[in-house]
Amino acid sequence: MATLKAVVRKQRKDGFYPVYIRIGHKTQKGYIKTNKLIAPESLNSKGEITDDYVNEYCKNLILRYNDRLNRKDISTFSALEVVEYLTEDSRSVCFSDYAREHINRMINSGHERTSKNYKLAVAHLERFLGTTNVKFDMLSSAVLRKWIVSLDNTCRAKEMYPVCIRQIFKSALLELNDEERGVVRIKFNPWLKVKIPKGDRGPQRAISAEACREFFNRPLPQSKMISPLPEFGRDVAMLILCLGGINTVDLYNLRKSDYHGGKICYKRAKTRHSRRDEAYFEMRVEPFIRPVFEKYLSGPDDEYLFMFRQRYCDSDSFCANVNNGIKKICADMGMAKEDYYCAYTFRHTWGTIAQNDCDANIADVAFGMNHTHGFRVTRGYVKLDFTPAWTLNAKVIDFIFYSDKPSKQGLAKSVEDTHDLYFRITAKMMIYARAYFKGKMVAELTDIGFGNVDAVIDALVPKLPKDIPTGCTVQFRLTNCDSQKEMVYERTKGKGF
């Protein structure tokens, strides 16, 4: 049984002593601070309190504490747990403090991106309640319903924010309450009476192959910058489209160790913590995208694959600048503001064209975009072959960039073919070269006598239409007829030819 006694501890600077109720339990000690103070003359030579009023107050307080302890089995409690049990009614647990602690734990466990949504949700709730010191007992079902109503005009937040707050509340119930031992610091769960609305379905961002050709082959807006933002936005959009709809955060986080054998091997940041296979995926870098891919490779001393981290502090800043570059091109195209593309447009476009124009079924598209598509358990223990996704990605690239009509023109390299890092040409080799603009083949030649790639391109340039605007890009597709190896090069009118 715990023993309780009114005592003083350290003297304050003003000379007074705060009064405590000391808890003795299992050779341990705990203290509950009261709101009483006494002067030094109210202590006897043994340090005991002699003030009659304070002693009477503490006596009544100890009687109430003893009454609570007599109604509870505290044989397994420590002294600290006895203190918490006796004081839990006198203080309301702070939701805001717990939420910040919960978010910090998320960040430390590698869920930094997800934690940002939780921060936004907590900040909005605090603004609604007008305080940054929200208590758990303030969050009644009626208050939460009013808060959710205030989110009605949002598309995603009306579902996402309440879900985040509910998850924090659920974690607090498990951590702070112990019903088996009678420790209930949070008295009620209001979410049992609250219905969370569904967020609005996002717009279909996918665009047609014709729109892709127009976007990627349009002259870039004039700029005095060495590395203009529109060019950067267009290049990253092409990387997304030609790497199976990869997310910008995954591009930003790629390391040199993730790129080998002509393919990138990574774990998708969005779902790596929620899947048994850690959302691992491999995507081959097709010849078409290799010029843009190599354009942004980092230096030898950088552990990351691309130089993006040298320019942008985090993946959000990187994505924002990509979107700004894309929007500048859209504005130059005369598009309405609400129709501007973004980085996600090209991920959606990859999946849509794969399904609609490349004869892929939904399961194939889901696999190529690194979705589980209902096979979460199976993917957890099957050693996957990613070549079907590579084949589908090659078909999408062929359809968009090597054709100007619904039927596909030209075939991507076979999955089993090896990819040489260097495309070697000698004068004795027969070269079949084609030039593409907006997906249409505008020039071709078959000949020998070329010493290098530039010589082949120089021979094709005079055959190009004269009306190609300055600043537009042209793809040059070269096939070595002897070795059947192929490579794609990209040149910009006014710079490369």
N, C-alpha and C positions, 0 to 999 in steps of 0.2 A: 504494500500500500504506500502511496506517495505521502510525504509529510510536507506541510506548507507552513511558512513562517514569514512575518513581516520583518524586513531587514533593510539596512542601507549599505551602499557599496562605496563608490568614490565620491569625494567632496567636489562640488563644482567650483569654478573660479570665483563665483559670487559668495562663496562660503556656505551655501545650502547643500543639503544632502537629498537626492531623489530617493523615494521609498519604493522598494520592490517587494514582491511576494516570491520568496525562494521556494523552489520545488525540489525536494529530495526524493530520488527514485532509483533503486538498484545501484546505489553508490554513485549515482550521477547527480548533477545539479543543473537546474535551469532557473531562469528568472523571468518574471512578468513585471514590467514597469507599471507603476500606478501614476496617477496625476497629482500625487502629494509630494510636498517638499517640507523638510524640517530644518530648523536652525541647529547649530552644534550644541547649544544648551539643552536641547530636547533629547540628548543622548546621555545615558549614564556611563559609568566608567567601563562597563563591559561592552559598550557600543549598542546597547539595546534602546529601543524607542520608548520615551516616557511621555510623549504628547498624548493626552487622553483622547482627543478628537481623532487623531490619525490612527491610534490603536483601535478605536471603535469602528472606524471605516474599514480598516484592514481585516478586523475580525469578521465583519459582515461579508466582506469579499471572499474570505477564506471559507466561510460557511457555504456560500453559493458554489465555490469551486469544489468543495468536498461533496456537496450534494450531487454535482454532475459526475464526479469520479466514482461515487458509490453506485451510480446507475450504469457504469461502463466497466467492462473487463479490460483493464490496462496492464495485465500481466506481461503482455508481449511488447508494450510500449517502451521506448527509451524516454529519458527525461525531456528531451527536445520535443518528442512527439506528444508528451503530456502537455507541454506548454502550448503547442499548436492546437491541440484538442480544446484546451480551456479558453483560448483566445480567438478561436475561429469565428465566433459570433460577433466579436467586438471590432472586426475589421472586414472590409469588403475587398476581395481580391481584385487587383487592377488588370483589366483585360488588355489595356494598351501596353503595359509593361510585359505581360506574358506574350502578346503578339510579336513584339519586337524581339524577344528572346527566341521565340519559335522561328521567326524569319532568319535570324542569325544562324540558327542551327541548320536551316535549309541551305544557306550559303556555304557553310563549312562542310556540308555533306555533298557538295557538288551540284546543287540545284539552284544556282544563282539566277538563271534566266526565269525559272518558275517563281522564284522569290519576288521578282519585280511585280508580278501581278498581285501577290499578297500585300506588298507595300502599298500599291495603289488602292487596293480594297480597304485596308485599315485606314489610310489617309482620308478616303472619301467618307467612311463611317464617322471618323472623328470630326470632319467638317460638318457633317449633318447634325451631330450631337453638340457641336460647339465647344468641344474640349479635347485635349490630348491626353486626358487622364480618365478614360472610359472604364467604368467598373463593370464586372460581370453582372451584378444585380441591376444594372441599368438596361441590360439587353433583354427586355421582355419580348414576348412574341408580338405584342402590339407595336412596340417601338421598331422592331425589325421589319414588320410588314409596312410601316410608314416609310422606312428607309428604302425598301425595295420598290415601293411606288415611286419614290423620287428618281429611280433609275429607269423609269418606263421609256423615256425618250432615247435611250441608248440602244445600240444593236447587240453588243456582246456583254457589256458590263452588267446588265440586269441579271444575267445568269452567272457570269464569272465571279463578280465581286461577292455575292452571297455564298457561293460555293466555297470561296477562299475563307471567308469568315466562319462558315460552318466547320471547315476542316480544323481551323485553329481552336474553335470551341470544343470540338470532339477530342482533340489532343489534350486540351486542358482538363476535360472531365476524366480522362484516363490517368493523367499524371497527378492531378491535385486532389482528386477524390479517392477514397479507399472505403467503399461501402462495407466491405467485410469486417473492417475494424472500426466502423462508425465514424470515420473521418470524412466529412462532407463539407468542403470549403466552397464549392459551387452548388447552390441549393436546387437549381432547376435547369432543365435543358429546353429552352424556348423553341428550338428548331423542330421539335415534334409537332408543333402547331403552325409551322410556317411552310408555305409552298413556294418553291423557287421557280420562276418562269423560265421558259426556254428562250435562249438567245435567237435573234433573227438569223436566218440562213444567209451566209455571205453571198455576194454577187458572183456570178460565173465570170471569172477573170480570163478564161482562155480566149485566144484570138485565132483567126484562121491562118493557114499557111501563107495565103496571099498577103495578109497584114504583116506577118513575120518578114516576108521578103521585102516588103515596102519599108519596114522599120530598119532592117539591117543593111539595106543598100541605099539608104537616103544619105545625101551629103550632110556632113555634120555641121552644126552652126559654127560660124566663125568665132575664133577665140584667140587671145594673145597668150594664153597659158601654154606651157610646154606639154603638160598632160591635162588636156581639157576634160572637164567633168562629163560632157556628153559622150566623149570617146570612151571614157572609163565606164560609164553606165552601160553603153552598148556592148562593150567587151565582156563585162561580167554577166549581162543578160544572155550573151551567146554561150558563155561557159555554163550557165544554169541550164539552158535549153539543150546543149549538146553533151551534158554529163548526166543525163537521166533526170533532169529537174532537181538537181541538188540544191539544198538550202544555202543561203548566204552565210549563215553561221558556220556551216560545215566547211564551206570554202575558206572562210577566215581562219578556222582552227586546224586546217590540214598541216601536217608536219612532213618533213622530208622522208621520215621513216614510213609514212603512209603511202608513198608513191614508189612503186617498183614493178618491174615487168610490164611497163606500159599501162598500168592501171592504178587507180586510187583506191585505197582500202581504208575505210573509216567507220566510226560508229556515230549514227545520227544523234545529234545533240538533243533534239526534242524528245526522243523516246528511249534513249539508251538506258535510263534508270528505271524504266517501267516494263522492259521486255527481258525475257530469259536469255535471248540471244544478244542482248545489249544493242540491238538495232544495227548489227554489223552488216556492211555491204561493200561490194567491190564493183567498180565501173571502169570499163576500158576507155582510154583516151583515144578517140577516133582520129584518123589523119586530118580530117577537116578542121578540127578544133585545135590541133597541135600548135599552129602559129600563135594563136591568142593565148593558149595555155603557157607557152614558153615565154611570151612577152612579159608576163608578170611573175616569173620565177624569182625567188629571192637569191641573195648572194651566198657564197659558200659558207660563211660564218653564221648564218641564220638557221636556227633549228626548224623554222616554219617554212612550208613549201612556197608560199607566195609572199610578195613584199607588202601585202595589205597592212600588216601590223606596224610597219614603219610609218604609215600614213595615218592610220586610224587607231584610236586608243582601245576600242572594243568592237565587238561584232555589231552592236546597235548603231554605232557611228558609221561603221562600214556600210551597213545596209541602207542607212538614211542617205548617204552620199551616192550610192548606186541608184536609189530611187530618184534623187534629185537630177542625176545625169540623164536617166531615162525620161523624166518629165520634160526636160529641156528639149529633147528630140521630139517628143510628142507635141510640145508647144510650137516648135518650128514646123511641124507637119500640119499645123492649123487645127488640131483636135480640140474638142471641147474639154474643159478642165475635168469634168466628171468622168471622161472617157480615157484619161491618161493611164498608161500602163505603169506597172511597178515590177519589182523583181519576182513576186509571186505569180505575175501574169504568165511568165515563161515556164514556170513549173506546171501550172495548170494546163498550159498549151501543150507541153510535152505529153501529158497523160491523155488529153483530148484527141490529139492527132494520132497518137499510138492506137487508141481504140477505134476512132472513126475512119481513119485513112490507111492504117497499116495492118488491119485485120487482127488486131490483138483483142483478146477477151479481157473482162474486168480483172480476173485473177492475174493475168500477165501484166497488166498495167500496174496493179497493186504491188506485184513483186518488183517491177522495174523502178517504182517510186519508193521502195523500202517501206511499204505498209504491210501489216501482218495479214490483213484480209481474212480474218477468221481462223488462221492457221497458227495462232500464237503458241500453242503447246507443241505442235509438230516442228515449228522452226526452232524450238528450243533444243532439240536433240538431233536433228538431221543436219549432216554436213552438206551445205548447199553448193550447187553448181550455179554460178552467176552468169554463165554464157548466154542463157535465154534473154536476160536483161540487156546484155551487150548487143545481141542480134537485133532486138527491138529498138534499141537506141540508134543503131546504124540505119535502120529502116526509117525512123523519124527524120534523121539528118538527111537521108537521100530524098525523102519526099519534100522536105521544105527547101533545101538548097540545091538539089540537083534535078528539079522538075518544075515546070510552070503550069502543069495541068494535073488532074486527079491521078492519072496513071504515073507510076514511078519510072524514073529514068536513071539508069546506071545502078550498079550494085556495090554496096559497101564490101570491104574485105571480109573474107570468111573468118569465122571465129577461130579456126584452127591455124590460120596464117600467122606467121610471126611478123613483128613490126620492128623494122630497123630504125634506130635513132637517126641515121643519116641515109639520105637517098642519093646513091652514087650513080653518076652518069659518065660514060666514056663515048668517044666519037663513033665507036663501032656498034653501039646499042641502038635499037629501034625504039623510039619514044612516041607514044600516042598522047598528045596534050590537048586539053579542052579548057576553055574559059567560060565561066558562068557569071551572069549578072541577073539579080532578082530571080534566081532559080532557073533561068533559061540559058542554054548553051549558045553563046554568041560567037564563038570562034573555035576552030580545031585544026590540028595538023598532025601528020604522021611522017616522021623523017629520022634520019641518022645524022651524025656529024656534030652533035652538041657536046661541048666539053663540061658544062655544068648546068645547074637549074636556071640560073639567070639568063643563059643563052637561049634556053627554050622559051622562057617568058618573053624575052626581047623579040623572038621570032613571032610570038602570038600577038603582041601588042598592036602591030600595024593592022591586024585583021579585026580588031575590036571596033564596034560602032562608034562613030565620032560624037554621037549625042550623049554619051555617058558623062554626067556632070562631074566637075572637079570635086574631089573629096569623097566620092563613092568608092566602095571596095569591090574588087573583082576577085573571084576564087579561080585559081589555076590548078587544074587536076592533071597530074602527070602520071602516066603508067609506063613502066619499063616492060616492053613487049617480050623481052627475052627472059627476065626473071619473074614477070607478073607481079612485081612489087609496085606499090602505088603510094603517092604522097600528095598532099594538098597544100598549096601556098596561097597566101592572101596579099594583095597589093592594093594600095589606095592611089587613085588618079591624082596626080599633082605631087605625090611623094614617092611612090614606088615605081610609077611609069608615067 
